[in-house]
Amino acid sequence: MAGNGKLSFMIQDLPDGKSTNEVFLTENELNLGESSLFEAKIEFEFHKTQWFVDVSFSVNAVVKSQCQRSLKWFNTSVESTYHVTYSSEYVDDDIDFSGGKKPFPTPDEPVHLDDEVRDSIMLELPIRPLHPDYIDENGQITPFKTQTFGESGEEAPEDPRWQALKKLK
């Protein structure tokens, strides 16, 4: 998988011991599906030894989402963290790609963290985004307001087709 160059690294390029790196992303640098990334700051912490590489990162992002009630677009702040360990001690049968442990890649293969960063952001977004206009000062969702059109005291004339259907009973 080819990834965003900003979110990729070569294990052999990392210094031994602890190191950090900070990455800034702007619009269209990370695919978030229906939402879109406005901006993000990712702080990576690496800990490299002879046997493993620990990678931890924290994400502070602003995501543009569409309200499910009004279809208005609005910005949401997202904070998330993730940790993964790349180790040389895994045998093929022990590899679990669903968790935070993965095998060392080949020496000429970069490690791409695009999916992990994207998933970390997506997991913090609400399933049904709601514009801040529909949330009160206590953080509660405001109820829908019912509107009536036309005059309220007037009864609508009954459709003669309903009378015919009632006779069929």
N, C-alpha and C positions, 0 to 999 in steps of 0.2 A: 504494500500500500504506500503510495506517495503521499506525504503529508506536507503541512505548512512548514517551511524551513525554520521558522522561528520556534516551533515546538518540537524540533528534532535535535538529537545530539548523538555523537559518537562516543561510546564508552571509553575508548582508548584516549580520547581528547580530554577527558576529565582528569584533574589532578588527584593524586592519592590524598585521602583524608576528606575533610569537609570543604565544600565550596558552595557558592550561591550564584544565581543568575536571575535577572529580572527581565521579563518580556512584556511588551505592550502590543496589544492588538487593536485594530480599528475595524470599521465596517467592512463586511464582506471577506474578512480573513478567517472566519470560522462559520461553517454552515450549521445553523440552529433550527432548520426546518421552517415551521410557520412563523417563528419569532426571528428577529435578526439582532446580531451583536452590534451595539453602538460603540462600545469601547471596553477594553479589559486590561487588567494588570495581573500578571501571573508571576509569583515569586517562587522560584525553584530552589530547593536545598538538596544537594547531592552529598552522599557519604560513600566514598569508594574505598574498598579494600581489595586484597588479592582474590577473595572468594565471592564477594557480592558487591552490588551497588544499590544503595537505598535512594530512592527518589521521592521526595515529598514536595507538594506544591500547594499554594493557596491562591485562590482566584477571587479577585474583586472585579466585578463586571457590571456594566449597565446594558440591559437588554430591552429592545423595543418589542412590545407585545401588542396584540389587538384584543380589545375588550370583547368578551363573549356576549355582553348585554347590549352595548351601544355601537360596537364595531369601531370605536375610537382607538387610535394608537396612543400608547403611553410608554414611558420608560420605567423600568423596574431595576432596583439594585440587587445584586446577587453576590453572596459570599459563600465560598465552598473550599474544602480541602480534600486532598487525596494522597495516598501513600502506596508505592509499589516497590517491590524488591526484585532485582535481577540477580540470579544466582547461578553458579556453575555446578552446583551440587544436585541438580535435578536430572532424573532419568526420564526418558520419553513417556513412560507410563505414569509418572508422578506429576506431569505438567497439568496445571489447572489454570486455564486462561481466564476463567470467570472471576478469580480473586485477585489479590494484590501481590502474587508471586508469579514470576515469569522467568524463563531461562535466558541466559546470556545470548544476544544475537551473534551472528558471525562477525568477525572483526571488520569486514568491509561494509556491514549493514548498519545504517543509522537506526536509532530508536525513535519512533514517532509517538508523541503523546497527544496528538490531536483528538483521538477518540476519548481519552481519559479526561481531557480538559472540557470537551464538548459535553460529555455525559455528566461531569460534575456540575456544570452550569444548568443543564436541562433538568437534573434531579431537584434543583432548588426552585424551579419555576412552578407556579400553580398550574394545575391541570386545566382549569377554566379561568384564564386571566380576567380580572375585574378592574376597570378604570378607577382611580382614586376618587372620582366624583361620586361613586356609588358606595363609598365606605365612610361611615360617620367618624366623629372625633374619638370614639371609644374603640375603633377598629371593627365595628359590627357592620354587616352588609345592610344597606338601607332597602326597605321593601319597595316593591313596585307600586306606583301610584296608578289607580284606576281612573280612567277618563270616560265620561259619558258624552256622546254626541247627539245633537237633536234635542227636542223637548222631552223632559223626563215623565211628565204626567200623561202623555198621549199613548194610547194603546195602538199597536200596529194592526191593520185589518188582517183577518185570518185568511189564509190562502185557501181557495175553494178545493184545491187538490187534497188538502188535509182532510176536509169533510168527506170526500169520496173514499179516502183510505180508512177513515174511522167507521164507515158503513160496512166495510168488508169484514169487520170483527164478528 
